[in-house]
Amino acid sequence: MGEALDWVSRIFSVVIVMVGPGLLGQWLDRKFGLHFLATVGFVGGLLIGMAYLIWLVGKLGKPK
């Protein structure tokens, strides 16, 4: 059960890193009447999230 919860927390953190900047950009777009921050946020979140996912998989692949 502990290992399952550990995986859930890892997956949740990757999702937050990928989606969070886009949602923040969307909120800022609505607040300031802009039309590009959501796109920048989602693209940036995707890039940062993929880098984090690659780092996480590399970290998990190393023996302890």
mmCIF file as Biopython writes it, N, C-alpha, C and O atoms, coordinates in Angstrom:
data_model
#
loop_
_atom_site.group_PDB
_atom_site.id
_atom_site.type_symbol
_atom_site.label_atom_id
_atom_site.label_alt_id
_atom_site.label_comp_id
_atom_site.label_asym_id
_atom_site.label_entity_id
_atom_site.label_seq_id
_atom_site.pdbx_PDB_ins_code
_atom_site.Cartn_x
_atom_site.Cartn_y
_atom_site.Cartn_z
_atom_site.occupancy
_atom_site.B_iso_or_equiv
_atom_site.auth_seq_id
_atom_site.auth_asym_id
_atom_site.pdbx_PDB_model_num
ATOM 1   N N  . MET A ? 1  ? 0.819  -1.187 0.000   1.0 0.0 1  A 1 
ATOM 2   C CA . MET A ? 1  ? 0.000  0.000  0.000   1.0 0.0 1  A 1 
ATOM 3   C C  . MET A ? 1  ? 0.866  1.255  0.000   1.0 0.0 1  A 1 
ATOM 4   O O  . MET A ? 1  ? 0.535  2.243  -0.656  1.0 0.0 1  A 1 
ATOM 5   N N  . GLY A ? 2  ? 1.957  1.217  0.724   1.0 0.0 2  A 1 
ATOM 6   C CA . GLY A ? 2  ? 2.844  2.367  0.790   1.0 0.0 2  A 1 
ATOM 7   C C  . GLY A ? 2  ? 3.455  2.694  -0.560  1.0 0.0 2  A 1 
ATOM 8   O O  . GLY A ? 2  ? 3.589  3.862  -0.923  1.0 0.0 2  A 1 
ATOM 9   N N  . GLU A ? 3  ? 3.826  1.654  -1.306  1.0 0.0 3  A 1 
ATOM 10  C CA . GLU A ? 3  ? 4.416  1.877  -2.624  1.0 0.0 3  A 1 
ATOM 11  C C  . GLU A ? 3  ? 3.379  2.450  -3.587  1.0 0.0 3  A 1 
ATOM 12  O O  . GLU A ? 3  ? 3.711  3.293  -4.420  1.0 0.0 3  A 1 
ATOM 13  N N  . ALA A ? 4  ? 2.135  2.004  -3.485  1.0 0.0 4  A 1 
ATOM 14  C CA . ALA A ? 4  ? 1.062  2.540  -4.337  1.0 0.0 4  A 1 
ATOM 15  C C  . ALA A ? 4  ? 0.843  4.023  -4.056  1.0 0.0 4  A 1 
ATOM 16  O O  . ALA A ? 4  ? 0.693  4.815  -4.987  1.0 0.0 4  A 1 
ATOM 17  N N  . LEU A ? 5  ? 0.824  4.399  -2.792  1.0 0.0 5  A 1 
ATOM 18  C CA . LEU A ? 5  ? 0.659  5.807  -2.440  1.0 0.0 5  A 1 
ATOM 19  C C  . LEU A ? 5  ? 1.848  6.642  -2.906  1.0 0.0 5  A 1 
ATOM 20  O O  . LEU A ? 5  ? 1.689  7.804  -3.278  1.0 0.0 5  A 1 
ATOM 21  N N  . ASP A ? 6  ? 3.027  6.052  -2.883  1.0 0.0 6  A 1 
ATOM 22  C CA . ASP A ? 6  ? 4.213  6.742  -3.382  1.0 0.0 6  A 1 
ATOM 23  C C  . ASP A ? 6  ? 4.072  7.031  -4.883  1.0 0.0 6  A 1 
ATOM 24  O O  . ASP A ? 6  ? 4.403  8.126  -5.338  1.0 0.0 6  A 1 
ATOM 25  N N  . TRP A ? 7  ? 3.585  6.053  -5.645  1.0 0.0 7  A 1 
ATOM 26  C CA . TRP A ? 7  ? 3.376  6.251  -7.085  1.0 0.0 7  A 1 
ATOM 27  C C  . TRP A ? 7  ? 2.275  7.270  -7.356  1.0 0.0 7  A 1 
ATOM 28  O O  . TRP A ? 7  ? 2.389  8.070  -8.284  1.0 0.0 7  A 1 
ATOM 29  N N  . VAL A ? 8  ? 1.221  7.249  -6.562  1.0 0.0 8  A 1 
ATOM 30  C CA . VAL A ? 8  ? 0.141  8.222  -6.729  1.0 0.0 8  A 1 
ATOM 31  C C  . VAL A ? 8  ? 0.676  9.632  -6.514  1.0 0.0 8  A 1 
ATOM 32  O O  . VAL A ? 8  ? 0.328  10.544 -7.263  1.0 0.0 8  A 1 
ATOM 33  N N  . SER A ? 9  ? 1.511  9.822  -5.510  1.0 0.0 9  A 1 
ATOM 34  C CA . SER A ? 9  ? 2.065  11.150 -5.256  1.0 0.0 9  A 1 
ATOM 35  C C  . SER A ? 9  ? 2.993  11.585 -6.383  1.0 0.0 9  A 1 
ATOM 36  O O  . SER A ? 9  ? 3.014  12.766 -6.730  1.0 0.0 9  A 1 
ATOM 37  N N  . ARG A ? 10 ? 3.753  10.673 -6.958  1.0 0.0 10 A 1 
ATOM 38  C CA . ARG A ? 10 ? 4.629  11.012 -8.084  1.0 0.0 10 A 1 
ATOM 39  C C  . ARG A ? 10 ? 3.806  11.425 -9.308  1.0 0.0 10 A 1 
ATOM 40  O O  . ARG A ? 10 ? 4.101  12.432 -9.951  1.0 0.0 10 A 1 
ATOM 41  N N  . ILE A ? 11 ? 2.793  10.655 -9.617  1.0 0.0 11 A 1 
ATOM 42  C CA . ILE A ? 11 ? 1.952  10.955 -10.782 1.0 0.0 11 A 1 
ATOM 43  C C  . ILE A ? 11 ? 1.227  12.284 -10.575 1.0 0.0 11 A 1 
ATOM 44  O O  . ILE A ? 11 ? 1.141  13.098 -11.494 1.0 0.0 11 A 1 
ATOM 45  N N  . PHE A ? 12 ? 0.709  12.499 -9.377  1.0 0.0 12 A 1 
ATOM 46  C CA . PHE A ? 12 ? 0.006  13.742 -9.082  1.0 0.0 12 A 1 
ATOM 47  C C  . PHE A ? 12 ? 0.936  14.949 -9.209  1.0 0.0 12 A 1 
ATOM 48  O O  . PHE A ? 12 ? 0.532  15.995 -9.717  1.0 0.0 12 A 1 
ATOM 49  N N  . SER A ? 13 ? 2.171  14.805 -8.750  1.0 0.0 13 A 1 
ATOM 50  C CA . SER A ? 13 ? 3.115  15.922 -8.855  1.0 0.0 13 A 1 
ATOM 51  C C  . SER A ? 13 ? 3.451  16.221 -10.308 1.0 0.0 13 A 1 
ATOM 52  O O  . SER A ? 13 ? 3.599  17.388 -10.670 1.0 0.0 13 A 1 
ATOM 53  N N  . VAL A ? 14 ? 3.575  15.206 -11.146 1.0 0.0 14 A 1 
ATOM 54  C CA . VAL A ? 14 ? 3.837  15.433 -12.569 1.0 0.0 14 A 1 
ATOM 55  C C  . VAL A ? 14 ? 2.644  16.148 -13.214 1.0 0.0 14 A 1 
ATOM 56  O O  . VAL A ? 14 ? 2.832  17.068 -14.010 1.0 0.0 14 A 1 
ATOM 57  N N  . VAL A ? 15 ? 1.442  15.739 -12.881 1.0 0.0 15 A 1 
ATOM 58  C CA . VAL A ? 15 ? 0.244  16.380 -13.434 1.0 0.0 15 A 1 
ATOM 59  C C  . VAL A ? 15 ? 0.181  17.848 -13.010 1.0 0.0 15 A 1 
ATOM 60  O O  . VAL A ? 15 ? -0.116 18.715 -13.832 1.0 0.0 15 A 1 
ATOM 61  N N  . ILE A ? 16 ? 0.455  18.129 -11.751 1.0 0.0 16 A 1 
ATOM 62  C CA . ILE A ? 16 ? 0.422  19.510 -11.267 1.0 0.0 16 A 1 
ATOM 63  C C  . ILE A ? 16 ? 1.465  20.357 -11.985 1.0 0.0 16 A 1 
ATOM 64  O O  . ILE A ? 16 ? 1.184  21.491 -12.373 1.0 0.0 16 A 1 
ATOM 65  N N  . VAL A ? 17 ? 2.662  19.817 -12.164 1.0 0.0 17 A 1 
ATOM 66  C CA . VAL A ? 17 ? 3.726  20.562 -12.847 1.0 0.0 17 A 1 
ATOM 67  C C  . VAL A ? 17 ? 3.348  20.818 -14.303 1.0 0.0 17 A 1 
ATOM 68  O O  . VAL A ? 17 ? 3.685  21.872 -14.844 1.0 0.0 17 A 1 
ATOM 69  N N  . MET A ? 18 ? 2.661  19.886 -14.945 1.0 0.0 18 A 1 
ATOM 70  C CA . MET A ? 18 ? 2.301  20.061 -16.354 1.0 0.0 18 A 1 
ATOM 71  C C  . MET A ? 18 ? 1.101  20.987 -16.545 1.0 0.0 18 A 1 
ATOM 72  O O  . MET A ? 18 ? 1.098  21.798 -17.471 1.0 0.0 18 A 1 
ATOM 73  N N  . VAL A ? 19 ? 0.098  20.885 -15.701 1.0 0.0 19 A 1 
ATOM 74  C CA . VAL A ? 19 ? -1.157 21.608 -15.916 1.0 0.0 19 A 1 
ATOM 75  C C  . VAL A ? 19 ? -1.191 22.940 -15.161 1.0 0.0 19 A 1 
ATOM 76  O O  . VAL A ? 19 ? -1.830 23.888 -15.617 1.0 0.0 19 A 1 
ATOM 77  N N  . GLY A ? 20 ? -0.523 23.021 -14.033 1.0 0.0 20 A 1 
ATOM 78  C CA . GLY A ? 20 ? -0.565 24.208 -13.196 1.0 0.0 20 A 1 
ATOM 79  C C  . GLY A ? 20 ? -0.208 25.510 -13.910 1.0 0.0 20 A 1 
ATOM 80  O O  . GLY A ? 20 ? -0.961 26.478 -13.804 1.0 0.0 20 A 1 
ATOM 81  N N  . PRO A ? 21 ? 0.909  25.572 -14.632 1.0 0.0 21 A 1 
ATOM 82  C CA . PRO A ? 21 ? 1.252  26.825 -15.317 1.0 0.0 21 A 1 
ATOM 83  C C  . PRO A ? 21 ? 0.209  27.249 -16.358 1.0 0.0 21 A 1 
ATOM 84  O O  . PRO A ? 21 ? -0.031 28.443 -16.539 1.0 0.0 21 A 1 
ATOM 85  N N  . GLY A ? 22 ? -0.396 26.301 -17.027 1.0 0.0 22 A 1 
ATOM 86  C CA . GLY A ? 22 ? -1.429 26.634 -18.004 1.0 0.0 22 A 1 
ATOM 87  C C  . GLY A ? 22 ? -2.674 27.200 -17.354 1.0 0.0 22 A 1 
ATOM 88  O O  . GLY A ? 22 ? -3.265 28.154 -17.860 1.0 0.0 22 A 1 
ATOM 89  N N  . LEU A ? 23 ? -3.075 26.617 -16.233 1.0 0.0 23 A 1 
ATOM 90  C CA . LEU A ? 23 ? -4.235 27.131 -15.517 1.0 0.0 23 A 1 
ATOM 91  C C  . LEU A ? 23 ? -3.955 28.515 -14.943 1.0 0.0 23 A 1 
ATOM 92  O O  . LEU A ? 23 ? -4.826 29.385 -14.948 1.0 0.0 23 A 1 
ATOM 93  N N  . LEU A ? 24 ? -2.744 28.712 -14.451 1.0 0.0 24 A 1 
ATOM 94  C CA . LEU A ? 24 ? -2.358 30.035 -13.971 1.0 0.0 24 A 1 
ATOM 95  C C  . LEU A ? 24 ? -2.367 31.047 -15.120 1.0 0.0 24 A 1 
ATOM 96  O O  . LEU A ? 24 ? -2.846 32.169 -14.956 1.0 0.0 24 A 1 
ATOM 97  N N  . GLY A ? 25 ? -1.842 30.652 -16.272 1.0 0.0 25 A 1 
ATOM 98  C CA . GLY A ? 25 ? -1.871 31.532 -17.444 1.0 0.0 25 A 1 
ATOM 99  C C  . GLY A ? 25 ? -3.284 31.846 -17.894 1.0 0.0 25 A 1 
ATOM 100 O O  . GLY A ? 25 ? -3.573 32.972 -18.300 1.0 0.0 25 A 1 
ATOM 101 N N  . GLN A ? 26 ? -4.157 30.868 -17.825 1.0 0.0 26 A 1 
ATOM 102 C CA . GLN A ? 26 ? -5.552 31.085 -18.195 1.0 0.0 26 A 1 
ATOM 103 C C  . GLN A ? 26 ? -6.215 32.076 -17.241 1.0 0.0 26 A 1 
ATOM 104 O O  . GLN A ? 26 ? -6.964 32.952 -17.675 1.0 0.0 26 A 1 
ATOM 105 N N  . TRP A ? 27 ? -5.948 31.943 -15.971 1.0 0.0 27 A 1 
ATOM 106 C CA . TRP A ? 27 ? -6.493 32.872 -14.983 1.0 0.0 27 A 1 
ATOM 107 C C  . TRP A ? 27 ? -5.970 34.286 -15.219 1.0 0.0 27 A 1 
ATOM 108 O O  . TRP A ? 27 ? -6.725 35.256 -15.160 1.0 0.0 27 A 1 
ATOM 109 N N  . LEU A ? 28 ? -4.650 34.392 -15.489 1.0 0.0 28 A 1 
ATOM 110 C CA . LEU A ? 28 ? -4.070 35.709 -15.763 1.0 0.0 28 A 1 
ATOM 111 C C  . LEU A ? 28 ? -4.627 36.310 -17.049 1.0 0.0 28 A 1 
ATOM 112 O O  . LEU A ? 28 ? -4.835 37.521 -17.128 1.0 0.0 28 A 1 
ATOM 113 N N  . ASP A ? 29 ? -4.868 35.477 -18.050 1.0 0.0 29 A 1 
ATOM 114 C CA . ASP A ? 29 ? -5.483 35.973 -19.289 1.0 0.0 29 A 1 
ATOM 115 C C  . ASP A ? 29 ? -6.843 36.596 -19.013 1.0 0.0 29 A 1 
ATOM 116 O O  . ASP A ? 29 ? -7.150 37.682 -19.504 1.0 0.0 29 A 1 
ATOM 117 N N  . ARG A ? 30 ? -7.651 35.904 -18.226 1.0 0.0 30 A 1 
ATOM 118 C CA . ARG A ? 30 ? -8.980 36.439 -17.911 1.0 0.0 30 A 1 
ATOM 119 C C  . ARG A ? 30 ? -8.890 37.703 -17.058 1.0 0.0 30 A 1 
ATOM 120 O O  . ARG A ? 30 ? -9.655 38.647 -17.254 1.0 0.0 30 A 1 
ATOM 121 N N  . LYS A ? 31 ? -7.966 37.716 -16.125 1.0 0.0 31 A 1 
ATOM 122 C CA . LYS A ? 31 ? -7.839 38.844 -15.210 1.0 0.0 31 A 1 
ATOM 123 C C  . LYS A ? 31 ? -7.373 40.113 -15.930 1.0 0.0 31 A 1 
ATOM 124 O O  . LYS A ? 31 ? -7.876 41.201 -15.649 1.0 0.0 31 A 1 
ATOM 125 N N  . PHE A ? 32 ? -6.419 39.984 -16.852 1.0 0.0 32 A 1 
ATOM 126 C CA . PHE A ? 32 ? -5.833 41.140 -17.516 1.0 0.0 32 A 1 
ATOM 127 C C  . PHE A ? 32 ? -6.291 41.321 -18.957 1.0 0.0 32 A 1 
ATOM 128 O O  . PHE A ? 32 ? -5.847 42.249 -19.632 1.0 0.0 32 A 1 
ATOM 129 N N  . GLY A ? 33 ? -7.170 40.450 -19.437 1.0 0.0 33 A 1 
ATOM 130 C CA . GLY A ? 33 ? -7.688 40.571 -20.797 1.0 0.0 33 A 1 
ATOM 131 C C  . GLY A ? 33 ? -6.673 40.233 -21.877 1.0 0.0 33 A 1 
ATOM 132 O O  . GLY A ? 33 ? -6.728 40.779 -22.979 1.0 0.0 33 A 1 
ATOM 133 N N  . LEU A ? 34 ? -5.761 39.347 -21.567 1.0 0.0 34 A 1 
ATOM 134 C CA . LEU A ? 34 ? -4.749 38.926 -22.536 1.0 0.0 34 A 1 
ATOM 135 C C  . LEU A ? 34 ? -5.204 37.638 -23.215 1.0 0.0 34 A 1 
ATOM 136 O O  . LEU A ? 34 ? -6.225 37.058 -22.848 1.0 0.0 34 A 1 
ATOM 137 N N  . HIS A ? 35 ? -4.429 37.196 -24.217 1.0 0.0 35 A 1 
ATOM 138 C CA . HIS A ? 35 ? -4.847 36.011 -24.960 1.0 0.0 35 A 1 
ATOM 139 C C  . HIS A ? 35 ? -3.687 35.062 -25.265 1.0 0.0 35 A 1 
ATOM 140 O O  . HIS A ? 35 ? -3.795 34.234 -26.170 1.0 0.0 35 A 1 
ATOM 141 N N  . PHE A ? 36 ? -2.591 35.168 -24.534 1.0 0.0 36 A 1 
ATOM 142 C CA . PHE A ? 36 ? -1.455 34.319 -24.870 1.0 0.0 36 A 1 
ATOM 143 C C  . PHE A ? 36 ? -0.844 33.599 -23.670 1.0 0.0 36 A 1 
ATOM 144 O O  . PHE A ? 36 ? -0.090 32.644 -23.857 1.0 0.0 36 A 1 
ATOM 145 N N  . LEU A ? 37 ? -1.139 34.019 -22.471 1.0 0.0 37 A 1 
ATOM 146 C CA . LEU A ? 37 ? -0.481 33.434 -21.307 1.0 0.0 37 A 1 
ATOM 147 C C  . LEU A ? 37 ? -0.898 31.985 -21.054 1.0 0.0 37 A 1 
ATOM 148 O O  . LEU A ? 37 ? -0.092 31.198 -20.558 1.0 0.0 37 A 1 
ATOM 149 N N  . ALA A ? 38 ? -2.112 31.624 -21.378 1.0 0.0 38 A 1 
ATOM 150 C CA . ALA A ? 38 ? -2.542 30.234 -21.196 1.0 0.0 38 A 1 
ATOM 151 C C  . ALA A ? 38 ? -1.734 29.313 -22.113 1.0 0.0 38 A 1 
ATOM 152 O O  . ALA A ? 38 ? -1.286 28.244 -21.700 1.0 0.0 38 A 1 
ATOM 153 N N  . THR A ? 39 ? -1.561 29.742 -23.352 1.0 0.0 39 A 1 
ATOM 154 C CA . THR A ? 39 ? -0.781 28.929 -24.298 1.0 0.0 39 A 1 
ATOM 155 C C  . THR A ? 39 ? 0.663  28.808 -23.838 1.0 0.0 39 A 1 
ATOM 156 O O  . THR A ? 39 ? 1.236  27.719 -23.846 1.0 0.0 39 A 1 
ATOM 157 N N  . VAL A ? 40 ? 1.248  29.932 -23.436 1.0 0.0 40 A 1 
ATOM 158 C CA . VAL A ? 40 ? 2.621  29.918 -22.935 1.0 0.0 40 A 1 
ATOM 159 C C  . VAL A ? 40 ? 2.712  29.019 -21.699 1.0 0.0 40 A 1 
ATOM 160 O O  . VAL A ? 40 ? 3.666  28.255 -21.556 1.0 0.0 40 A 1 
ATOM 161 N N  . GLY A ? 41 ? 1.733  29.111 -20.820 1.0 0.0 41 A 1 
ATOM 162 C CA . GLY A ? 41 ? 1.731  28.290 -19.608 1.0 0.0 41 A 1 
ATOM 163 C C  . GLY A ? 41 ? 1.617  26.813 -19.898 1.0 0.0 41 A 1 
ATOM 164 O O  . GLY A ? 41 ? 2.336  26.007 -19.308 1.0 0.0 41 A 1 
ATOM 165 N N  . PHE A ? 42 ? 0.711  26.438 -20.813 1.0 0.0 42 A 1 
ATOM 166 C CA . PHE A ? 42 ? 0.553  25.015 -21.120 1.0 0.0 42 A 1 
ATOM 167 C C  . PHE A ? 42 ? 1.776  24.451 -21.831 1.0 0.0 42 A 1 
ATOM 168 O O  . PHE A ? 42 ? 2.188  23.325 -21.551 1.0 0.0 42 A 1 
ATOM 169 N N  . VAL A ? 43 ? 2.359  25.215 -22.743 1.0 0.0 43 A 1 
ATOM 170 C CA . VAL A ? 43 ? 3.576  24.745 -23.440 1.0 0.0 43 A 1 
ATOM 171 C C  . VAL A ? 43 ? 4.732  24.667 -22.445 1.0 0.0 43 A 1 
ATOM 172 O O  . VAL A ? 43 ? 5.466  23.679 -22.417 1.0 0.0 43 A 1 
ATOM 173 N N  . GLY A ? 44 ? 4.891  25.706 -21.634 1.0 0.0 44 A 1 
ATOM 174 C CA . GLY A ? 44 ? 5.954  25.686 -20.628 1.0 0.0 44 A 1 
ATOM 175 C C  . GLY A ? 44 ? 5.759  24.565 -19.627 1.0 0.0 44 A 1 
ATOM 176 O O  . GLY A ? 44 ? 6.720  23.892 -19.254 1.0 0.0 44 A 1 
ATOM 177 N N  . GLY A ? 45 ? 4.526  24.355 -19.187 1.0 0.0 45 A 1 
ATOM 178 C CA . GLY A ? 45 ? 4.245  23.273 -18.252 1.0 0.0 45 A 1 
ATOM 179 C C  . GLY A ? 45 ? 4.532  21.907 -18.856 1.0 0.0 45 A 1 
ATOM 180 O O  . GLY A ? 45 ? 5.028  21.008 -18.176 1.0 0.0 45 A 1 
ATOM 181 N N  . LEU A ? 46 ? 4.216  21.758 -20.136 1.0 0.0 46 A 1 
ATOM 182 C CA . LEU A ? 46 ? 4.509  20.490 -20.808 1.0 0.0 46 A 1 
ATOM 183 C C  . LEU A ? 46 ? 6.013  20.237 -20.854 1.0 0.0 46 A 1 
ATOM 184 O O  . LEU A ? 46 ? 6.470  19.129 -20.572 1.0 0.0 46 A 1 
ATOM 185 N N  . LEU A ? 47 ? 6.778  21.264 -21.209 1.0 0.0 47 A 1 
ATOM 186 C CA . LEU A ? 47 ? 8.234  21.107 -21.282 1.0 0.0 47 A 1 
ATOM 187 C C  . LEU A ? 47 ? 8.844  20.835 -19.906 1.0 0.0 47 A 1 
ATOM 188 O O  . LEU A ? 47 ? 9.680  19.944 -19.754 1.0 0.0 47 A 1 
ATOM 189 N N  . ILE A ? 48 ? 8.422  21.606 -18.914 1.0 0.0 48 A 1 
ATOM 190 C CA . ILE A ? 48 ? 8.947  21.403 -17.565 1.0 0.0 48 A 1 
ATOM 191 C C  . ILE A ? 48 ? 8.498  20.052 -17.010 1.0 0.0 48 A 1 
ATOM 192 O O  . ILE A ? 48 ? 9.274  19.354 -16.357 1.0 0.0 48 A 1 
ATOM 193 N N  . GLY A ? 49 ? 7.248  19.690 -17.273 1.0 0.0 49 A 1 
ATOM 194 C CA . GLY A ? 49 ? 6.732  18.405 -16.805 1.0 0.0 49 A 1 
ATOM 195 C C  . GLY A ? 49 ? 7.452  17.226 -17.433 1.0 0.0 49 A 1 
ATOM 196 O O  . GLY A ? 49 ? 7.731  16.236 -16.758 1.0 0.0 49 A 1 
ATOM 197 N N  . MET A ? 50 ? 7.755  17.323 -18.721 1.0 0.0 50 A 1 
ATOM 198 C CA . MET A ? 50 ? 8.492  16.235 -19.385 1.0 0.0 50 A 1 
ATOM 199 C C  . MET A ? 50 ? 9.907  16.123 -18.828 1.0 0.0 50 A 1 
ATOM 200 O O  . MET A ? 50 ? 10.408 15.019 -18.614 1.0 0.0 50 A 1 
ATOM 201 N N  . ALA A ? 51 ? 10.555 17.271 -18.592 1.0 0.0 51 A 1 
ATOM 202 C CA . ALA A ? 51 ? 11.896 17.246 -18.002 1.0 0.0 51 A 1 
ATOM 203 C C  . ALA A ? 51 ? 11.855 16.628 -16.607 1.0 0.0 51 A 1 
ATOM 204 O O  . ALA A ? 51 ? 12.729 15.841 -16.243 1.0 0.0 51 A 1 
ATOM 205 N N  . TYR A ? 52 ? 10.835 16.987 -15.830 1.0 0.0 52 A 1 
ATOM 206 C CA . TYR A ? 52 ? 10.682 16.423 -14.496 1.0 0.0 52 A 1 
ATOM 207 C C  . TYR A ? 52 ? 10.420 14.922 -14.562 1.0 0.0 52 A 1 
ATOM 208 O O  . TYR A ? 52 ? 10.949 14.159 -13.754 1.0 0.0 52 A 1 
ATOM 209 N N  . LEU A ? 53 ? 9.607  14.502 -15.518 1.0 0.0 53 A 1 
ATOM 210 C CA . LEU A ? 53 ? 9.299  13.079 -15.674 1.0 0.0 53 A 1 
ATOM 211 C C  . LEU A ? 53 ? 10.545 12.294 -16.068 1.0 0.0 53 A 1 
ATOM 212 O O  . LEU A ? 53 ? 10.775 11.198 -15.557 1.0 0.0 53 A 1 
ATOM 213 N N  . ILE A ? 54 ? 11.344 12.842 -16.968 1.0 0.0 54 A 1 
ATOM 214 C CA . ILE A ? 54 ? 12.595 12.182 -17.365 1.0 0.0 54 A 1 
ATOM 215 C C  . ILE A ? 54 ? 13.540 12.081 -16.167 1.0 0.0 54 A 1 
ATOM 216 O O  . ILE A ? 54 ? 14.171 11.047 -15.949 1.0 0.0 54 A 1 
ATOM 217 N N  . TRP A ? 55 ? 13.631 13.179 -15.387 1.0 0.0 55 A 1 
ATOM 218 C CA . TRP A ? 55 ? 14.484 13.158 -14.199 1.0 0.0 55 A 1 
ATOM 219 C C  . TRP A ? 55 ? 13.988 12.119 -13.195 1.0 0.0 55 A 1 
ATOM 220 O O  . TRP A ? 55 ? 14.786 11.391 -12.604 1.0 0.0 55 A 1 
ATOM 221 N N  . LEU A ? 56 ? 12.679 12.052 -13.007 1.0 0.0 56 A 1 
ATOM 222 C CA . LEU A ? 56 ? 12.093 11.120 -12.056 1.0 0.0 56 A 1 
ATOM 223 C C  . LEU A ? 56 ? 12.348 9.673  -12.472 1.0 0.0 56 A 1 
ATOM 224 O O  . LEU A ? 56 ? 12.706 8.842  -11.637 1.0 0.0 56 A 1 
ATOM 225 N N  . VAL A ? 57 ? 12.168 9.372  -13.732 1.0 0.0 57 A 1 
ATOM 226 C CA . VAL A ? 57 ? 12.405 8.003  -14.218 1.0 0.0 57 A 1 
ATOM 227 C C  . VAL A ? 57 ? 13.890 7.645  -14.078 1.0 0.0 57 A 1 
ATOM 228 O O  . VAL A ? 57 ? 14.228 6.524  -13.697 1.0 0.0 57 A 1 
ATOM 229 N N  . GLY A ? 58 ? 14.774 8.603  -14.390 1.0 0.0 58 A 1 
ATOM 230 C CA . GLY A ? 58 ? 16.210 8.353  -14.219 1.0 0.0 58 A 1 
ATOM 231 C C  . GLY A ? 58 ? 16.570 8.113  -12.766 1.0 0.0 58 A 1 
ATOM 232 O O  . GLY A ? 58 ? 17.396 7.253  -12.462 1.0 0.0 58 A 1 
ATOM 233 N N  . LYS A ? 59 ? 15.953 8.870  -11.865 1.0 0.0 59 A 1 
ATOM 234 C CA . LYS A ? 59 ? 16.210 8.722  -10.439 1.0 0.0 59 A 1 
ATOM 235 C C  . LYS A ? 59 ? 15.715 7.370  -9.934  1.0 0.0 59 A 1 
ATOM 236 O O  . LYS A ? 59 ? 16.367 6.732  -9.108  1.0 0.0 59 A 1 
ATOM 237 N N  . LEU A ? 60 ? 14.553 6.935  -10.438 1.0 0.0 60 A 1 
ATOM 238 C CA . LEU A ? 60 ? 13.980 5.660  -9.992  1.0 0.0 60 A 1 
ATOM 239 C C  . LEU A ? 60 ? 14.729 4.465  -10.562 1.0 0.0 60 A 1 
ATOM 240 O O  . LEU A ? 60 ? 14.715 3.380  -9.981  1.0 0.0 60 A 1 
ATOM 241 N N  . GLY A ? 61 ? 15.389 4.668  -11.711 1.0 0.0 61 A 1 
ATOM 242 C CA . GLY A ? 61 ? 16.097 3.573  -12.351 1.0 0.0 61 A 1 
ATOM 243 C C  . GLY A ? 61 ? 17.432 3.248  -11.700 1.0 0.0 61 A 1 
ATOM 244 O O  . GLY A ? 61 ? 17.983 2.169  -11.915 1.0 0.0 61 A 1 
ATOM 245 N N  . LYS A ? 62 ? 17.955 4.178  -10.903 1.0 0.0 62 A 1 
ATOM 246 C CA . LYS A ? 62 ? 19.255 3.954  -10.252 1.0 0.0 62 A 1 
ATOM 247 C C  . LYS A ? 62 ? 19.066 3.070  -9.023  1.0 0.0 62 A 1 
ATOM 248 O O  . LYS A ? 62 ? 18.096 3.217  -8.279  1.0 0.0 62 A 1 
ATOM 249 N N  . PRO A ? 63 ? 20.006 2.152  -8.825  1.0 0.0 63 A 1 
ATOM 250 C CA . PRO A ? 63 ? 19.914 1.306  -7.621  1.0 0.0 63 A 1 
ATOM 251 C C  . PRO A ? 63 ? 20.198 2.130  -6.368  1.0 0.0 63 A 1 
ATOM 252 O O  . PRO A ? 63 ? 20.979 3.082  -6.392  1.0 0.0 63 A 1 
ATOM 253 N N  . LYS A ? 64 ? 19.551 1.743  -5.284  1.0 0.0 64 A 1 
ATOM 254 C CA . LYS A ? 64 ? 19.711 2.478  -4.010  1.0 0.0 64 A 1 
ATOM 255 C C  . LYS A ? 64 ? 20.898 2.006  -3.250  1.0 0.0 64 A 1 
ATOM 256 O O  . LYS A ? 64 ? 21.178 2.513  -2.164  1.0 0.0 64 A 1 
#
